[in-house]
Structure formats: structure tokens, C-alpha cells
Amino acid sequence: MSIETKADQSGPESREVRSAMRDFLSAFEQFKDANDARLEALEEKRGDDIVLVEKIDRINKDVTEQKAKVDALALKSSRPALQEGASLAPDERKAAFRNYMRVGDATSIAMLEQKSLNVGTDAEGGYLAPEQTERIITQAVKDLSPIRQIASVREIGANVYRKPVSNGDAATGWVGEEGDRLTTAAPTITAIDFPTMELYAMPAATQTLLDDSVVDIEQWLADEVQSEFAVQESAAFVAGDGENQPKGFLDYTIAEESVRAAGQLGYVATGVDGDFPAADPSDVLLDLIYTPKQTYRANGRFVLNRSVLGQLRKFKDDSGNYLWQPSAQPGEPARLLGYPVTEAEDMPDIGSDNHAIAFGDFRRGYLIVDRIGVRVLRDLYSAKPFVLFYTTKRVGGGVQDFDAIKFLKFSET
């Protein structure tokens, strides 16, 4: 009888993940102990101890940093390794693209694009990167962009994606096996347009780097542009105004849930301007959870920034249990009241009239549209002696289901 042993359970990366996970859980236990002491002092009307409050804030920050470290290590260890013996020989298009990147010779890549009837010519802003390079960049951006990880993503070949939407007014009903089937009313169909906008980054390289055959030039390009793409994307998906960028979910009209109209997102208020209510502050979180219909709650999650999350970590339920609980496994999200939490730094802080906490099914609620293709234009004149690589991709985004996302507004009404 043989026992199967998974290699990643004993490898150095796995040990590093487990070590980081232990540090994370240890930090959370220290946070709970310190916060329990603070709450006990408040119950005894001794007031806040400034030293203790500073300690709690310091540990709270450490918990956040340890969680981020665990997630980063878990993500790194989950990436598939190159199989031993796998072919490293580049295909014809990759070889042509590498030649263009290194020495600026676009002859081969232009011939290949003409042969494939591709419109990615230099006159239109660069040459299309090979599919493998595009995949490296896309995956790297997804790893860094929190909204891209939880929203729906659709690839298109045009500049605009038009999504038909039914207003739900088609007649339906029950009928017996042999009963007459009445003619149902035709539904009213509208369309939502999701235009793609140009997102760019312009990394610089020295000619010495480009001449070094050991350097994986495609991986270098992905590493250089991924953070810029992810930062710009994440900000636009949350609060973009739709002008030359995706339209973020915070830029739509957000109305009080009981009076919101079609095409508007809904909110519930905390009842206190710029803060949680002093008594039972967690009740407003329950109100938020139960604002969407059950079909959206099934895959619901919280979206908020690090500052807001730090405050929520201090909340307890009536039984003395903390509402925020760390993830049980590396790479899994922490949970608040049983629902996963996504940190998005572009969400607003707690403040007067701010929609600082979002909850809902973001996969059904928000759509990201990617036009296939990453273009690269080599520029060796604008920043001599450096070579610039003007790298672009087209991305769009917007709300596709206005019932799926709700907000907690820090206001009286």
C-alpha cells in the first residue's frame, strides 16, 4: 500500500506559507486580547487607555499586513510550475515579437500580421503581443486587481460590448399538462453599452537589458506594466467616471433602497452622520446584508478599504464573538458575519455621507469587458538613451445588474 504525498506540502514555499499563516493567526489572537481589555475598561467606565488604543491600532495594522503576506505567498505557490522537459522553443510569432522588442526589427511581425489579416499595425499604435505574452499580463493584473477577481469578465473583439437586458415584464404562469397555453406578453428588452477605453503604461529599458539574451523580455514587460494596469483598473472599477475610463459602481446614482428607481443602486443608512450608531453598531451591517434579495445574498461579499476593515475587526456579536474572522486556509478571504471580504483601497473611508461599505453579488452586478489584444509600440527617441515600450490594452466596465450591489451610507437618512 502506497501513500500519495503531494510535493507542495513539504516544499519550501509551502513551509513559508504555513509560517506566515501562523504569524497571521497569532497577530489576530494578540489583537483580540488587547481589544477585549479595551472593551472591559469601557464597561467598567474607566475610559479608553491611550497606550492600549495605540497598541490595538498597531496590532490591527500588523494583522492586515500579515494577511496580505499570506495571500501573496498563497498566490505565488498556487501558480503552476513549468513542467520538466517542457519545450522552451518560441513559436514563429513569439520569435518575431522578441526580435521587435530587442532590436526594433518589425519586418517579421508585420508580415505575420498581414498574413493573418490582423489590424494591429504600427500605424494604429503598435504591434499585438503574442497570445502567451498577453496571457502573462492578464493573469498578473488579475492577481493584483481586487475587483477583477470578483466581477464578471468578458472578452470581445470590438470596442463596445452591448448587453441586452430584459425588464422582467414578460407574462408567465402555471398550467396543467393538457391546459391551454395562453400567449405570453413579449418582454421589454433594453441594451446596456460597455465601451472599452485605452489603458496604457510606458516602461523603460536600457539597451543593455534588451541585449541580454538571458532576460525573458516578455516576463519583464509583464512585470513592468502589471502594477500600473492593476492600480488604474482598480480605481476605475470602483469610482471611474466613464470618461475615457470604465464607469465605477460608485459613480452611478445611489438612492435610498426603498425609493430607488430602475438604473439606480440602493443604500441603507447607518442613522448617524459619518459614523456607526453607538448602540449595537453591527445591526446596520445585518440591515445591509438583508437588503439584496436572497438570490444575490447566496454569493454576497463585502467590499471595503483597509481603514474601514480595521474598525470592523473590533466589533462583537451579543455572544462575544468577533464579527470578523480570519480565513481558515491560505489564499482564502477573511469573513465578516459569515460573508467573504474583499479589500479595495479605492473605496472611501468612513465619513459624512460616504458609501464606505458595499455588499452584494459582484459577479452578477459588475461586468468588466476586455478587448482581446495587448499592443506594444517601441520608442527609442523620446527618452534617449532609454527605450520606451508604450503598452496598451482596452478595458471597459460598468454595472450590469442594479439589484445585485447595495451600500451602507454613513448618514442620518
One Martini backbone bead per residue (centre of mass of N, CA, C, O) as a GRO file, in nm:
protein
  413
    1MET     BB    1   0.094   0.038   0.025
    2SER     BB    2   0.043   0.367  -0.085
    3ILE     BB    3   0.135   0.706  -0.021
    4GLU     BB    4   0.028   1.004  -0.107
    5THR     BB    5   0.249   1.281  -0.190
    6LYS     BB    6   0.258   1.614  -0.183
    7ALA     BB    7   0.495   1.836  -0.272
    8ASP     BB    8   0.368   2.113  -0.154
    9GLN     BB    9   0.374   2.019   0.160
   10SER     BB   10   0.723   2.031   0.177
   11GLY     BB   11   0.798   2.278   0.062
   12PRO     BB   12   0.926   2.591   0.099
   13GLU     BB   13   0.667   2.746   0.023
   14SER     BB   14   0.476   2.599   0.220
   15ARG     BB   15   0.630   2.675   0.478
   16GLU     BB   16   0.598   2.980   0.438
   17VAL     BB   17   0.291   2.986   0.451
   18ARG     BB   18   0.255   2.858   0.731
   19SER     BB   19   0.419   3.070   0.883
   20ALA     BB   20   0.242   3.314   0.801
   21MET     BB   21  -0.021   3.199   0.920
   22ARG     BB   22   0.073   3.192   1.214
   23ASP     BB   23   0.131   3.495   1.239
   24PHE     BB   24  -0.154   3.588   1.175
   25LEU     BB   25  -0.309   3.437   1.405
   26SER     BB   26  -0.139   3.559   1.634
   27ALA     BB   27  -0.214   3.855   1.581
   28PHE     BB   28  -0.520   3.816   1.628
   29GLU     BB   29  -0.501   3.726   1.923
   30GLN     BB   30  -0.370   3.987   2.023
   31PHE     BB   31  -0.599   4.169   1.938
   32LYS     BB   32  -0.823   4.045   2.111
   33ASP     BB   33  -0.694   4.089   2.386
   34ALA     BB   34  -0.671   4.399   2.367
   35ASN     BB   35  -0.973   4.459   2.301
   36ASP     BB   36  -1.092   4.327   2.553
   37ALA     BB   37  -0.957   4.526   2.748
   38ARG     BB   38  -1.099   4.777   2.637
   39LEU     BB   39  -1.394   4.685   2.684
   40GLU     BB   40  -1.368   4.644   2.988
   41ALA     BB   41  -1.301   4.939   3.054
   42LEU     BB   42  -1.567   5.056   2.943
   43GLU     BB   43  -1.761   4.894   3.129
   44GLU     BB   44  -1.601   5.030   3.389
   45LYS     BB   45  -1.561   5.337   3.321
   46ARG     BB   46  -1.235   5.402   3.245
   47GLY     BB   47  -1.181   5.425   2.968
   48ASP     BB   48  -0.948   5.506   2.746
   49ASP     BB   49  -0.636   5.374   2.672
   50ILE     BB   50  -0.398   5.510   2.490
   51VAL     BB   51  -0.190   5.283   2.485
   52LEU     BB   52  -0.393   5.059   2.405
   53VAL     BB   53  -0.497   5.182   2.145
   54GLU     BB   54  -0.221   5.187   2.002
   55LYS     BB   55  -0.178   4.884   2.017
   56ILE     BB   56  -0.424   4.801   1.854
   57ASP     BB   57  -0.350   4.952   1.594
   58ARG     BB   58  -0.083   4.804   1.551
   59ILE     BB   59  -0.200   4.515   1.537
   60ASN     BB   60  -0.406   4.567   1.315
   61LYS     BB   61  -0.193   4.629   1.101
   62ASP     BB   62  -0.049   4.355   1.125
   63VAL     BB   63  -0.283   4.181   1.034
   64THR     BB   64  -0.305   4.299   0.750
   65GLU     BB   65  -0.013   4.236   0.660
   66GLN     BB   66  -0.023   3.928   0.708
   67LYS     BB   67  -0.255   3.871   0.514
   68ALA     BB   68  -0.113   3.974   0.260
   69LYS     BB   69   0.123   3.773   0.277
   70VAL     BB   70  -0.039   3.514   0.256
   71ASP     BB   71  -0.174   3.573  -0.017
   72ALA     BB   72   0.088   3.604  -0.182
   73LEU     BB   73   0.203   3.320  -0.124
   74ALA     BB   74  -0.040   3.155  -0.221
   75LEU     BB   75  -0.035   3.260  -0.510
   76LYS     BB   76   0.251   3.168  -0.582
   77SER     BB   77   0.207   2.854  -0.512
   78SER     BB   78  -0.044   2.819  -0.727
   79ARG     BB   79   0.136   2.838  -0.953
   80PRO     BB   80   0.230   2.687  -1.224
   81ALA     BB   81   0.479   2.493  -1.311
   82LEU     BB   82   0.726   2.412  -1.509
   83GLN     BB   83   0.764   2.148  -1.686
   84GLU     BB   84   0.958   1.896  -1.722
   85GLY     BB   85   1.058   1.915  -2.062
   86ALA     BB   86   0.953   2.159  -2.167
   87SER     BB   87   0.912   2.364  -2.419
   88LEU     BB   88   1.120   2.666  -2.512
   89ALA     BB   89   1.040   2.710  -2.793
   90PRO     BB   90   0.961   2.948  -2.999
   91ASP     BB   91   0.748   3.075  -3.193
   92GLU     BB   92   0.716   3.272  -3.460
   93ARG     BB   93   0.578   3.514  -3.314
   94LYS     BB   94   0.761   3.534  -3.065
   95ALA     BB   95   1.022   3.580  -3.220
   96ALA     BB   96   0.930   3.842  -3.359
   97PHE     BB   97   0.868   4.002  -3.099
   98ARG     BB   98   1.148   3.985  -2.970
   99ASN     BB   99   1.292   4.129  -3.201
  100TYR     BB  100   1.138   4.393  -3.167
  101MET     BB  101   1.214   4.450  -2.870
  102ARG     BB  102   1.532   4.443  -2.899
  103VAL     BB  103   1.581   4.589  -3.216
  104GLY     BB  104   1.314   4.690  -3.393
  105ASP     BB  105   1.226   4.451  -3.582
  106ALA     BB  106   0.913   4.448  -3.780
  107THR     BB  107   0.899   4.262  -4.029
  108SER     BB  108   0.793   3.986  -3.925
  109ILE     BB  109   0.539   4.084  -3.768
  110ALA     BB  110   0.403   4.225  -4.010
  111MET     BB  111   0.377   3.974  -4.190
  112LEU     BB  112   0.202   3.810  -3.992
  113GLU     BB  113  -0.037   4.016  -3.980
  114GLN     BB  114  -0.102   4.012  -4.280
  115LYS     BB  115  -0.152   3.707  -4.301
  116SER     BB  116  -0.388   3.730  -4.057
  117LEU     BB  117  -0.551   4.000  -4.087
  118ASN     BB  118  -0.431   4.207  -3.895
  119VAL     BB  119  -0.474   4.540  -3.738
  120GLY     BB  120  -0.188   4.549  -3.567
  121THR     BB  121  -0.042   4.816  -3.647
  122ASP     BB  122   0.181   5.071  -3.615
  123ALA     BB  123  -0.025   5.301  -3.700
  124GLU     BB  124  -0.225   5.197  -3.444
  125GLY     BB  125  -0.009   5.157  -3.186
  126GLY     BB  126   0.124   4.886  -3.269
  127TYR     BB  127   0.187   4.555  -3.164
  128LEU     BB  128   0.081   4.252  -3.116
  129ALA     BB  129   0.094   4.043  -2.877
  130PRO     BB  130   0.130   3.753  -2.788
  131GLU     BB  131  -0.070   3.538  -2.628
  132GLN     BB  132   0.127   3.467  -2.398
  133THR     BB  133   0.182   3.760  -2.309
  134GLU     BB  134  -0.110   3.841  -2.252
  135ARG     BB  135  -0.156   3.623  -2.035
  136ILE     BB  136   0.053   3.722  -1.834
  137ILE     BB  137  -0.069   4.004  -1.791
  138THR     BB  138  -0.360   3.927  -1.713
  139GLN     BB  139  -0.289   3.754  -1.463
  140ALA     BB  140  -0.131   3.970  -1.309
  141VAL     BB  141  -0.366   4.173  -1.286
  142LYS     BB  142  -0.566   3.988  -1.138
  143ASP     BB  143  -0.390   3.946  -0.879
  144LEU     BB  144  -0.410   4.280  -0.813
  145SER     BB  145  -0.724   4.299  -0.879
  146PRO     BB  146  -1.002   4.288  -0.685
  147ILE     BB  147  -1.245   4.327  -0.885
  148ARG     BB  148  -1.160   4.119  -1.103
  149GLN     BB  149  -1.196   3.870  -0.902
  150ILE     BB  150  -1.538   3.930  -0.861
  151ALA     BB  151  -1.609   3.976  -1.144
  152SER     BB  152  -1.713   3.994  -1.457
  153VAL     BB  153  -1.560   3.856  -1.763
  154ARG     BB  154  -1.527   3.987  -2.102
  155GLU     BB  155  -1.442   3.897  -2.427
  156ILE     BB  156  -1.357   4.102  -2.713
  157GLY     BB  157  -1.324   4.241  -3.061
  158ALA     BB  158  -1.439   4.508  -2.988
  159ASN     BB  159  -1.516   4.832  -2.844
  160VAL     BB  160  -1.818   4.718  -2.792
  161TYR     BB  161  -2.056   4.609  -2.546
  162ARG     BB  162  -2.383   4.464  -2.590
  163LYS     BB  163  -2.636   4.427  -2.340
  164PRO     BB  164  -2.909   4.253  -2.299
  165VAL     BB  165  -3.215   4.360  -2.119
  166SER     BB  166  -3.460   4.256  -1.911
  167ASN     BB  167  -3.751   4.388  -1.735
  168GLY     BB  168  -3.951   4.145  -1.644
  169ASP     BB  169  -4.252   4.163  -1.828
  170ALA     BB  170  -4.311   3.879  -1.880
  171ALA     BB  171  -4.544   3.649  -1.911
  172THR     BB  172  -4.655   3.412  -1.662
  173GLY     BB  173  -4.727   3.058  -1.561
  174TRP     BB  174  -4.952   2.811  -1.484
  175VAL     BB  175  -4.996   2.463  -1.608
  176GLY     BB  176  -5.137   2.208  -1.733
  177GLU     BB  177  -5.086   1.944  -1.936
  178GLU     BB  178  -5.383   2.020  -2.104
  179GLY     BB  179  -5.371   2.309  -2.105
  180ASP     BB  180  -5.390   2.622  -2.194
  181ARG     BB  181  -5.172   2.834  -2.376
  182LEU     BB  182  -5.096   3.140  -2.326
  183THR     BB  183  -5.010   3.427  -2.448
  184THR     BB  184  -4.722   3.592  -2.408
  185ALA     BB  185  -4.563   3.857  -2.327
  186ALA     BB  186  -4.338   4.064  -2.439
  187PRO     BB  187  -4.047   4.168  -2.360
  188THR     BB  188  -3.852   4.425  -2.246
  189ILE     BB  189  -3.577   4.547  -2.433
  190THR     BB  190  -3.257   4.638  -2.344
  191ALA     BB  191  -2.942   4.828  -2.353
  192ILE     BB  192  -2.598   4.790  -2.255
  193ASP     BB  193  -2.311   4.980  -2.275
  194PHE     BB  194  -1.950   4.870  -2.310
  195PRO     BB  195  -1.692   5.053  -2.335
  196THR     BB  196  -1.364   5.076  -2.441
  197MET     BB  197  -1.055   5.172  -2.294
  198GLU     BB  198  -0.743   5.316  -2.284
  199LEU     BB  199  -0.466   5.147  -2.146
  200TYR     BB  200  -0.147   5.261  -2.009
  201ALA     BB  201   0.208   5.192  -2.043
  202MET     BB  202   0.578   5.307  -1.994
  203PRO     BB  203   0.832   5.132  -2.005
  204ALA     BB  204   1.184   5.116  -1.932
  205ALA     BB  205   1.492   5.046  -2.119
  206THR     BB  206   1.788   4.917  -2.171
  207GLN     BB  207   1.999   4.796  -2.406
  208THR     BB  208   2.137   4.594  -2.223
  209LEU     BB  209   1.884   4.436  -2.150
  210LEU     BB  210   1.801   4.364  -2.447
  211ASP     BB  211   2.082   4.209  -2.506
  212ASP     BB  212   1.997   4.004  -2.292
  213SER     BB  213   1.926   3.669  -2.345
  214VAL     BB  214   1.836   3.583  -2.048
  215VAL     BB  215   1.612   3.771  -2.068
  216ASP     BB  216   1.268   3.781  -2.021
  217ILE     BB  217   1.096   4.005  -2.202
  218GLU     BB  218   0.799   3.933  -2.140
  219GLN     BB  219   0.817   3.926  -1.831
  220TRP     BB  220   0.921   4.211  -1.800
  221LEU     BB  221   0.674   4.352  -1.916
  222ALA     BB  222   0.468   4.239  -1.714
  223ASP     BB  223   0.605   4.350  -1.456
  224GLU     BB  224   0.591   4.657  -1.541
  225VAL     BB  225   0.260   4.678  -1.606
  226GLN     BB  226   0.080   4.545  -1.387
  227SER     BB  227   0.059   4.764  -1.164
  228GLU     BB  228  -0.051   4.992  -1.341
  229PHE     BB  229  -0.302   4.851  -1.442
  230ALA     BB  230  -0.425   4.771  -1.165
  231VAL     BB  231  -0.452   5.053  -1.039
  232GLN     BB  232  -0.628   5.181  -1.261
  233GLU     BB  233  -0.854   4.978  -1.264
  234SER     BB  234  -0.947   4.977  -0.968
  235ALA     BB  235  -1.029   5.276  -0.962
  236ALA     BB  236  -1.240   5.260  -1.196
  237PHE     BB  237  -1.432   5.030  -1.086
  238VAL     BB  238  -1.516   5.215  -0.842
  239ALA     BB  239  -1.481   5.558  -0.953
  240GLY     BB  240  -1.532   5.590  -1.237
  241ASP     BB  241  -1.671   5.826  -1.492
  242GLY     BB  242  -1.653   5.717  -1.812
  243GLU     BB  243  -1.409   5.903  -1.900
  244ASN     BB  244  -1.176   5.726  -2.049
  245GLN     BB  245  -1.323   5.510  -1.857
  246PRO     BB  246  -1.453   5.326  -1.652
  247LYS     BB  247  -1.752   5.263  -1.467
  248GLY     BB  248  -1.808   5.297  -1.152
  249PHE     BB  249  -2.020   5.204  -0.892
  250LEU     BB  250  -1.998   5.498  -0.748
  251ASP     BB  251  -2.106   5.674  -1.013
  252TYR     BB  252  -2.376   5.606  -0.956
  253THR     BB  253  -2.685   5.625  -0.864
  254ILE     BB  254  -2.757   5.653  -0.506
  255ALA     BB  255  -3.034   5.524  -0.338
  256GLU     BB  256  -3.272   5.473  -0.144
  257GLU     BB  257  -3.403   5.166  -0.149
  258SER     BB  258  -3.723   5.239  -0.127
  259VAL     BB  259  -3.679   5.474  -0.389
  260ARG     BB  260  -3.551   5.346  -0.610
  261ALA     BB  261  -3.468   5.325  -0.940
  262ALA     BB  262  -3.410   5.243  -1.234
  263GLY     BB  263  -3.058   5.246  -1.260
  264GLN     BB  264  -3.017   5.216  -0.948
  265LEU     BB  265  -2.862   5.222  -0.651
  266GLY     BB  266  -2.855   5.102  -0.316
  267TYR     BB  267  -2.926   5.214   0.029
  268VAL     BB  268  -2.824   5.220   0.371
  269ALA     BB  269  -2.843   5.367   0.680
  270THR     BB  270  -2.695   5.431   0.996
  271GLY     BB  271  -2.815   5.716   1.142
  272VAL     BB  272  -2.520   5.845   1.124
  273ASP     BB  273  -2.305   6.096   1.080
  274GLY     BB  274  -2.006   5.944   1.000
  275ASP     BB  275  -2.122   5.672   1.151
  276PHE     BB  276  -2.186   5.460   1.384
  277PRO     BB  277  -2.376   5.343   1.605
  278ALA     BB  278  -2.337   5.317   1.943
  279ALA     BB  279  -2.565   5.107   1.934
  280ASP     BB  280  -2.537   4.835   1.776
  281PRO     BB  281  -2.352   4.859   1.502
  282SER     BB  282  -2.402   4.573   1.356
  283ASP     BB  283  -2.698   4.606   1.255
  284VAL     BB  284  -2.635   4.754   0.984
  285LEU     BB  285  -2.504   4.507   0.851
  286LEU     BB  286  -2.761   4.336   0.847
  287ASP     BB  287  -2.925   4.529   0.676
  288LEU     BB  288  -2.740   4.504   0.430
  289ILE     BB  289  -2.759   4.199   0.380
  290TYR     BB  290  -3.096   4.216   0.360
  291THR     BB  291  -3.139   4.391   0.098
  292PRO     BB  292  -3.092   4.180  -0.080
  293LYS     BB  293  -3.174   3.927  -0.239
  294GLN     BB  294  -3.125   3.596  -0.195
  295THR     BB  295  -2.984   3.544  -0.476
  296TYR     BB  296  -2.743   3.748  -0.386
  297ARG     BB  297  -2.652   3.641  -0.102
  298ALA     BB  298  -2.522   3.366  -0.174
  299ASN     BB  299  -2.273   3.560  -0.326
  300GLY     BB  300  -2.187   3.743  -0.111
  301ARG     BB  301  -1.997   4.054  -0.039
  302PHE     BB  302  -1.749   4.252   0.087
  303VAL     BB  303  -1.657   4.604   0.022
  304LEU     BB  304  -1.345   4.752   0.137
  305ASN     BB  305  -1.126   4.911   0.324
  306ARG     BB  306  -0.875   4.901   0.555
  307SER     BB  307  -0.988   5.106   0.758
  308VAL     BB  308  -1.269   4.981   0.793
  309LEU     BB  309  -1.176   4.699   0.873
  310GLY     BB  310  -1.031   4.782   1.135
  311GLN     BB  311  -1.303   4.857   1.279
  312LEU     BB  312  -1.462   4.583   1.242
  313ARG     BB  313  -1.272   4.401   1.418
  314LYS     BB  314  -1.404   4.520   1.701
  315PHE     BB  315  -1.655   4.362   1.660
  316LYS     BB  316  -1.941   4.221   1.832
  317ASP     BB  317  -2.152   4.006   1.948
  318ASP     BB  318  -2.370   3.895   2.195
  319SER     BB  319  -2.154   3.643   2.250
  320GLY     BB  320  -1.847   3.766   2.193
  321ASN     BB  321  -1.802   3.750   1.891
  322TYR     BB  322  -1.629   3.804   1.622
  323LEU     BB  323  -1.718   3.916   1.309
  324TRP     BB  324  -1.427   3.884   1.236
  325GLN     BB  325  -1.266   3.624   1.038
  326PRO     BB  326  -1.029   3.430   0.962
  327SER     BB  327  -0.885   3.238   0.752
  328ALA     BB  328  -0.830   2.889   0.723
  329GLN     BB  329  -0.685   2.943   0.445
  330PRO     BB  330  -0.466   3.007   0.226
  331GLY     BB  331  -0.617   3.254   0.004
  332GLU     BB  332  -0.853   3.308   0.172
  333PRO     BB  333  -1.105   3.487   0.279
  334ALA     BB  334  -1.223   3.672   0.492
  335ARG     BB  335  -1.487   3.718   0.746
  336LEU     BB  336  -1.820   3.877   0.764
  337LEU     BB  337  -2.079   3.735   0.888
  338GLY     BB  338  -1.986   3.488   0.674
  339TYR     BB  339  -1.862   3.685   0.464
  340PRO     BB  340  -1.670   3.782   0.231
  341VAL     BB  341  -1.365   3.982   0.192
  342THR     BB  342  -1.285   4.283   0.006
  343GLU     BB  343  -1.007   4.471  -0.069
  344ALA     BB  344  -1.048   4.831  -0.154
  345GLU     BB  345  -0.867   5.123  -0.161
  346ASP     BB  346  -1.094   5.300  -0.330
  347MET     BB  347  -1.256   5.308  -0.104
  348PRO     BB  348  -1.406   5.481   0.125
  349ASP     BB  349  -1.417   5.628   0.408
  350ILE     BB  350  -1.537   5.708   0.695
  351GLY     BB  351  -1.810   5.943   0.639
  352SER     BB  352  -1.990   6.186   0.531
  353ASP     BB  353  -2.199   6.025   0.304
  354ASN     BB  354  -2.050   5.761   0.277
  355HIS     BB  355  -1.990   5.465   0.069
  356ALA     BB  356  -1.794   5.240   0.245
  357ILE     BB  357  -1.998   4.990   0.200
  358ALA     BB  358  -2.021   4.688   0.021
  359PHE     BB  359  -2.289   4.462  -0.101
  360GLY     BB  360  -2.277   4.151  -0.293
  361ASP     BB  361  -2.305   4.035  -0.630
  362PHE     BB  362  -2.042   4.103  -0.841
  363ARG     BB  363  -2.073   3.900  -1.075
  364ARG     BB  364  -2.367   4.016  -1.144
  365GLY     BB  365  -2.318   4.338  -1.115
  366TYR     BB  366  -2.023   4.336  -1.258
  367LEU     BB  367  -1.862   4.442  -1.569
  368ILE     BB  368  -1.585   4.326  -1.759
  369VAL     BB  369  -1.416   4.455  -2.054
  370ASP     BB  370  -1.213   4.284  -2.297
  371ARG     BB  371  -0.997   4.351  -2.539
  372ILE     BB  372  -0.832   4.178  -2.747
  373GLY     BB  373  -0.520   4.273  -2.680
  374VAL     BB  374  -0.171   4.371  -2.683
  375ARG     BB  375   0.009   4.666  -2.729
  376VAL     BB  376   0.333   4.751  -2.886
  377LEU     BB  377   0.555   5.040  -2.869
  378ARG     BB  378   0.862   5.134  -2.994
  379ASP     BB  379   1.071   5.389  -2.818
  380LEU     BB  380   1.400   5.553  -2.891
  381TYR     BB  381   1.355   5.892  -2.864
  382SER     BB  382   1.207   6.027  -2.603
  383ALA     BB  383   1.442   5.876  -2.379
  384LYS     BB  384   1.728   5.918  -2.418
  385PRO     BB  385   1.880   5.599  -2.388
  386PHE     BB  386   1.600   5.495  -2.370
  387VAL     BB  387   1.347   5.241  -2.400
  388LEU     BB  388   1.019   5.254  -2.495
  389PHE     BB  389   0.696   5.086  -2.398
  390TYR     BB  390   0.397   5.124  -2.545
  391THR     BB  391   0.130   4.993  -2.351
  392THR     BB  392  -0.186   4.846  -2.455
  393LYS     BB  393  -0.533   4.835  -2.340
  394ARG     BB  394  -0.878   4.738  -2.352
  395VAL     BB  395  -1.120   4.875  -2.112
  396GLY     BB  396  -1.424   4.791  -1.942
  397GLY     BB  397  -1.712   4.912  -1.732
  398GLY     BB  398  -2.008   4.801  -1.535
  399VAL     BB  399  -2.326   4.789  -1.453
  400GLN     BB  400  -2.566   4.502  -1.496
  401ASP     BB  401  -2.696   4.480  -1.187
  402PHE     BB  402  -2.891   4.679  -0.965
  403ASP     BB  403  -2.963   4.440  -0.743
  404ALA     BB  404  -2.663   4.329  -0.644
  405ILE     BB  405  -2.584   4.621  -0.516
  406LYS     BB  406  -2.495   4.754  -0.193
  407PHE     BB  407  -2.508   5.018   0.061
  408LEU     BB  408  -2.334   5.193   0.320
  409LYS     BB  409  -2.447   5.489   0.471
  410PHE     BB  410  -2.300   5.769   0.647
  411SER     BB  411  -2.609   5.856   0.766
  412GLU     BB  412  -2.921   5.952   0.873
  413THR     BB  413  -3.069   5.899   0.556
   0.00000   0.00000   0.00000
